[in-house]
Amino acid sequence: MRDYFKEFIKSEQSSGIILIFCTVISLIIANSALSDSYLGFYKSYIGPESIGLKLTVVYWINDLLMAVFFLLVGLEIKREFVNGELSSFKRAILPIFVAIGGMLFPALIYAMKNVGTPTASGWGIPMATDIAFALGILALAGKSVPKSLKVFLVALAVVDDLGAILVIAIFYTANLGVSSLMYAGICLVVLFVINRLKVKNLLFYFIPGIFLWYFVFQSGIHATIAGVLLALTIPIAKRYNDSPLHKLEHALHKPVNFLIMPVFALANTAIVLDASFISSLTSNYSLGIILGLFLGKPLGVFVFTFIITKLKIATMPQGSSWSQVIGTGFIAGIGFTMSIFICTLAFTDSEIIERAKLSILVASLMSGIVGFIMLKSASKGKSYV
């Protein structure tokens, strides 16, 4: 498992660098002479209309490709809870409790800034953590960052992802189509039966999984949830060679990190910048996102870590200081991928979506810089706490 964890970390770090590159490229093209054709491509329709799948390119990316991303997230969550860092109460209690704080504080800050306004629905946006960027910053901070802190951040981010999935499924769901939901339920039952029959050939899971995605899409629940549901049915074993889940997770890492996520970044960060965007950063929803990610995340991580360690329910990551814990909290404020994704579900006004995305990028940049400085300073013997 140690070698697998090292490979996971390395893969996520590399993905973070590519995501930064794709974001910069997307912003440059969106603000160049190629802007109209570039943005027009993502708004063009493709797919069979007869079965309700004639969708825009960006819709396909956010609903189909991101379902594969969520499949990987679901596999990671299941692995961590079955035989990973969250498999026992002693190891799980700290990251679970702290992740709750890291989601609760940003949501409350956003809600306080937007209560009673048309943008109140965006409270889920600053709750998220982008694990690829977060691990990339930890890597830049050097070997002086204790491995226990990296494990803590990964476990925290996994719980954070689980929280984001629940928020999407429960709060960002359109009107439900009962018949489609029923068919999706039948597909899920079939998948669990296949699991109980101890079938290890993944093909037998993928075929019902395709139908599951289609019926979830038609039901009004966001189609990406189908990826998580499929992941829960994939068999897992302690030995890698006997575990379909580990094999699938390993196979998906590179396509997701080096293809799907870059494509998502290219499609969703194509923001046309003008003078009004600067002033828009002072709007209630922008301030809610920025303050939620930049202040709410580290505050939630610090307060909940302080509470649970002072109550002696859990101990801090071995070899870490309070400065490093707070620095990790700031790094958890890098929302990016999941925050942008939730943003596209929370709002319907395209102008608000674009401005909210810019706020996410600003907050993530600020969080990454401050988190990096704090971790580097703590490693050199300096401390801000």
N, C-alpha and C positions, 0 to 999 in steps of 0.2 A: 504493500500500500504506500510505502514511503516514496518509491520510484514513481508511482502513479501520481502522487501528490505533487512531486517536483515537476513532472511533465505538465500537469494541470496549471501550475503557477507560471511556468515558462510560456505556455501557449497563451494564457490570458494576458501576460505582459506584452507579447508581440502583437496581439490583437489590438491592444490599447494604442500602440504606436501607429498602426495602420488606420485605426478609427480617427485619430487626430489628423493624419494626412488626408483622408477622404473628406473630413469636415472642412478643412482648409480649401481643398480643391472645389468642393461643392459651393462654398461661399464665394470663391473667386469667379467661377463660371456664372453663378446666379447674378453677379453684379458686373458682368461683361457684356459685350455685344452679342454673345451667344445665349443670353438669358432667356429670351422668348422661346427659342427652339428647345432649350434644355428643360425649362419648366413645362413646356407644352408636351414633351415626350412623356413625362410622368402623369400628365392629365389625360393622355390618349387612352381609348378603350380597346381592350382585347378580351377574347374569351367567348364561349358559346352562350348566346342570349337565351336559347331555348330552355336551358336549365337554370337560368338566373345567375349565370356566372360571367356576364359581360361587364367587366370591371375596369377601372383605370389601372394603369401600371403601378402607381403608388399603392392602390388598394390591394393588388395582388401581393406586393412586397410586404405590406403591413398585416395582411390576413393569412397568406399562405406561407411565405418564406419565414415570417416571424412565428408561425406555428411550429416550424422545425426548431427554431431557437427555443421556444417554450418547451418543446419535447426534450431538448438537452437540459434545460433548467429543471424540468420535472425529474429527469433521471438523476441529476446531481442531488436534488432534494431527497429523493428516495434513498440513494446510496448513503448520504450523510446520516439519515435517520436509522437506517438498517444496520450498517456496520462502519460508519464514519465518525466524525467529530461530534455528532449529535445523537449517537447511539446509546448513550447512558445519561442518566440524570446529572451526574457529577460533571460531565463534560458539556452537556447541553444547556444547563441552567443559565450560565453566564451569557453566552451569545444570544440565547433566546430572549432573556430578560432585557439585555442591552439593546437588542434589535427593536424590541417593542418601544423602548424609550426613544430610539433613533427614528422611529416612524411617527410616534405620538406627538412629539414636540414640533416637528415641521408642519404637521397637519393642523395643529392648534394655532400656530403662528399664522399660517395661511388663512385659516378660518376667521381669526380675529380681524385680519385686514380686509376680508371680503364678505363677511356675514351680511346677508340681506341684499347682496348685489347679484347681477346676472352671471358673474364669474365665480360664484361661491362653489360651484361644482368642481373647481380645480384643486380642491384640498388634497387629492391623492398624488398630485404631481411631485411635490418636494419630499415625499416619503421614500423615494427609491434611491438605490445605490447601484452604480455601474461597476461591477466587479473587475472588468477588464482594465478600465482606467485606474481604479483604486490599486490594483496589484502592480500596475505599471509605475505608479508613483512610489510605492513601497520599494520597488526594484531600484529606482533612481536614488532612493535614500541610502542605499548601500547595505552591505552585509552586517552593519552594526545594529540594524533593526532585528530584534530577536525573532527566531522562527516561530515562537509561541504567539507573537503578535500577528504574524502573517496568517497562522492557522485560525486565530481569533477573528481576524477580518474576513477570511473566507467563510467561516461558520456564520458570522453575523450577516454577511451578504446573502448567504443561502436562505437564512430565515427571513431576511428583508425581501428576497424574491418571492418567497412563499406568501408573505403579507401582501405584496403587490398583486400577486395572482388572485388572492381572495378578494382584494379591493376591486379588481377589474371584473371578476365574475359576479360579485354581489351588487356593486354600486354603479358600474358603468355598462349596464346591460339594457338594451332597448326592449320594446314590447316583445314578450315571449310568444313564439309560435308553438302551440301545445303539441300539434301533430309531429312537427319536426323534432321537438324535444323528446317525444316518446320514441321516435325512431333512433335518435341518438342514444337514448337509454338502452334500447335493444342491442345496439352495436357495442355498448359498454359491457352489457351482460355477457355477450358472446366473447368479448376479449377476456373477461375474468374467468369464464368457463375454460377457455384455451389455456389460461394461466394455471388453473386448478388441475388441468390434465397434464401439467408439466411439459407442455410443448416448448421446445427451445428454438425451433426454426423461426426466425424473426419475420419471414415472409407471411406466416399465418397471423401475425399481429398487424402488419402493414396494410393488408387488404381490408380488414374491418376498420382499421384506423383511417383510411381514406374516406370511407362512408361516414365514419364518426365525424370527421372534419366537415364534410358537406352538410350533414344534418345539424351540427352545432352552428355552422354559419347561417343556415336557413332559420334557425330557432330564434335568433336575436341575441343570443349570448355570443360574445366575441369569439371568433373562430380559433384564435390562438389557444383558448382554454382546452381545445381538443388535444393539443400536443401534450399538455400536462396530464390529462386523463389517460391518454395512451401510455405515457411513461409509467403511470402507477400500475399498469397491468404487465409490464415487462418483467420477467423473472430475474431474480438476483441470487447469487451464491457467493460465499466467502472466497472461493478460489476463482481467480480471474478466468482461467480456461473453461470453467463450468458455468460462467455467469453471462447470459445474454445481455443483461443490463450493462455490465462493464464493457463488453465488446462494442455495443452500440454507442455508448457514451464516448469511447475512444475513437470510434469511426466518425462521429459527428463533430468532434472538436475542431478539426481543421476546416471542414466546409462551413461551419457556423462562424468561427472566428475570423476566417480569412476570405469568405465570400459573402455569406448572408449579412453579417453585421456591417461590413463596408458598403454593401449595396443599400442597406437600410440608412446608413449615414449619408450617402450620396443623395438619396431620395428625400430625406426628411430634414436636412440642414441646408437646403437650397433657399436661403433667406435673402430677399432683396433688401439691402440696407439703404436707408435714406435718413434725412435729418429728423424726421418724425420718430424714428426708432429710438433715438437717444432720449427724447422726452417721454416716450412710452415706458421707459424703465422705471418711471416714478408712479405709474398707475398702480392701483391696489393689487391687481393680480400679479404684476411683475414684482412688486415689492414682497408680496406673499411668497412667491417662488424663491426669490433671491435670499430673503431673510430666513425662509424655512430651510433651504439647503445649507446656506453659509453659517447660520447661527443655530438653527433648530437642531440640526444633526449632531454637531459636536456637543451642544448643551445636553441633548437627550442621552448621548453615549456616556458623557461624563457623569451626569446626575444618577443614571441608573446603575452605572458601574460602582459609583461611590456608595449607593444605598445597599446593593447586594453584597459588596465586600465588607462594609461596616457591620452588616448584620451577620457576617461570617457564613453566609449561605454558599458563597463561592469565593475563590481567590483570583487576584489579577493574573493575567498571562505571565508566566514565569520569566523573570529577568527584565520586565518592563517597568517604566516609571509613569507617573501621572501625566507628565508632558507628552510621553509617547501615546498614552491612551487618548488624550485630547487631540493630538496630531492625527491619530487614527480616526477620531470622530470627524475631523475636518475632511479627511480623505473620503469618508463615507458620504460626505456631502456632494460628491461628484455624482450627480444623478444621470446625466446624459441619456443613454439608450432607453432605459425603462421610463425615465421622466418624460422624454420626448414622446414615447409610445403612449403613455397615459394621457399626455397633453392632447393627442389626436383624438382620444376618446372623450375627454372631459368637455371640450368645446366644439361648437359647430361653426362659429364665425371664423372664416379663414384668416382675417386680419389679426384677430386675437390669438389664434394658433401660432401664427408666424412670430408675433411679438413675445408670446410665452416661450417659444423655442429659443429666442435670443436671450431671454432671461435665464433659461436653463443653462445655456452656454456660458453666460457671464458668471453665474453662481458656481458652476462646476470649475471654471478657470480659477476663480478666487479661492475656492475650497482647496483645490489641488496645490496651488502656490503656498498658501498658509500651512497646509498639512505637511508639505515637503519641508518647508523651513523649520517647522517645529520638530519634525523627526530628525533632521540633520543636526539641529542645535542640541537636541537631547543626546544624540550619539556622541557629540563632542564634549559632553559634560556640562553644557549649559542647560538651564531649565527655566521655564516661564511659570512654573507652579511651585 
